[in-house]
Amino acid sequence: MVLMSELSTDEWEALKRLSQGETARRINEKTVKRLAAIGALQSKRGEMELSYAAIQLLIERMARISRARTSNSQTWCN
């Protein structure tokens, strides 16, 4: 399982970029190796892809961010 606490800001940004279709080749090699070491990336058909655990983390984290933004905007409207 990939934990948010294991990720640096650069690694989190790299995961977001990968989830949006950017290839691992365009991301810093050191970051790619680190993400692979913690289980966020896996090799599939000779390409590095997000692991299921990383996808799950992205979905959960982005949902949490979205809920926080929605909550903040409702606070400002009231």
N, C-alpha and C positions, 0 to 999 in steps of 0.2 A: 504494500500500500504506500502510495506517495503522500507525504504529509506536507501541508503548506509550510510548517515550521522548518522543513528541510531545504526549502527553496530560497535562494537569494532573489533580490529584485530583478536582476538580469535574467536569472533562470525562469522566473515567473513570466517576464516579458517574452522570452523565447518560446515558452509553452503557448502563450496566447497567439504569437505570430504563427507558430506551427499549426495551431488549430484553425487558423484563418487561411491555410493553404500554402504558406511559405515552406520551402524545402529546407531540410536540415543543412544542406550545403551552403546556404546563405547565412547561417548562424555560426557564431564563433565556435571553433572546433573544441575548445576547452569546455564550453558550456554544453555542447552536445555530448561529450564524454561523461560529464558529471550527471546529466539527465539520464543517460543510459545506465550509469552506475547505480542510481537510486531507483531505477525501475520505471522512470517516466517515459523512456523511449525504448523501442524494441526494433530489432532488425527483421524486416519482412520483405521477401523477394529482392534482397540486396539494397533496400531503402530503409531509412530510419523512419518509424512511425510512432505516433503517440500510443502509449499503452492504454489498456482499459482503465487502469487506476488513474492515470493522468487525465484522461477524458472525464472521468467521474469527478476528480478534483476541480477541473475547470468548470464543469457544469454547476457544481455546488457553490464554488466561490463566486462565479459570475451571478448566480441567483441571489446570493447573499448581498452582493454589491448592489444589484438592482433593487432589492427590497429596501436597502438602506437609503438609496436615492429616492425611491418612492415615498418612504416615510419622511424624509427631510423635506421634500417638495410639498407634502400634505401639511406639514407643520408650518411652513411658510405661508400657505394659502389660508389657514384658519385664523 
